[in-house]
Each structure stands twice: as structure tokens, then as C-alpha cells.
């Protein structure tokens, strides 16, 4: 199976271009929310992500999570990843939602743990240090 994954998190959109009439009727239904200091979506904070039942399958696949803006060179400097890495994180992105940031941190920890376990398994099989 190949293809992309889109994780729809309720973050502010810094990637929109100039405003036009696209989505104007939808925006008008939001009323004065644009000037309010409360988020549009209100959810109870979750400090940890749920374990994925099929994580064993997915952790063996290539994938990437992109958050924030940075060049490829900046990404390599801040978070070098291998050819088969599943997750690359941009720690400098401005994630202000604490619950979302906690879920992202949890995903990164889970991936790092899997990478360490894989490196240890490779080390034990070959007798060489990774």
C-alpha cells in the first residue's frame, strides 16, 4: 500500500495566500469568532496519543509528518532522519495548542523508541555497533 496521510489538526493556517471569495460563505457563518480569543474547536486536552492497533505494520513503512515551514537543509540540521524513518519533526514550528503539541511529542517518542529498538536488534544480529 502506498500513498499519503493527512492528519487534520486544528492549527491556525499560515499557508493561505491572498484572500479571495473562496469559502466566503463558510467564513461568514463563523461570525465574530475571528476576533475572539477562544478556539473554534473545544476539546478536552489529551496528553498522550492512543496506541495504534496496527502500529507494528505502519512503523515499517516510510512516512513523514510536516509541521511548520523550513527548508530541507534546515530540516536535516534540526532533525536528521534516516532513509526509512517514519517521522520527521519540526520542533521550531509555532504549535500553540498544548494538547496537539503533547500528541506530537508522544508520536515522536514512540518513533524514536522504535528506532532505538531496531538499532539494538541490528546490533545484536551483526555484533557491530550502529
Buried (B, 14 or more C-beta within 10 A) or exposed (E): EEEEEEEEBEBEEEEEEEEEEEEEEEEEEEEEEEEEEEEEEEEEEEEEBEEEEEEEEEBEEEBEBEBBEBEEEEBEEEBEBEEEBBBBBBEEBEBEBEBBBBBBBBBBEBBEEBBEEBEEEEEEEEEEEE
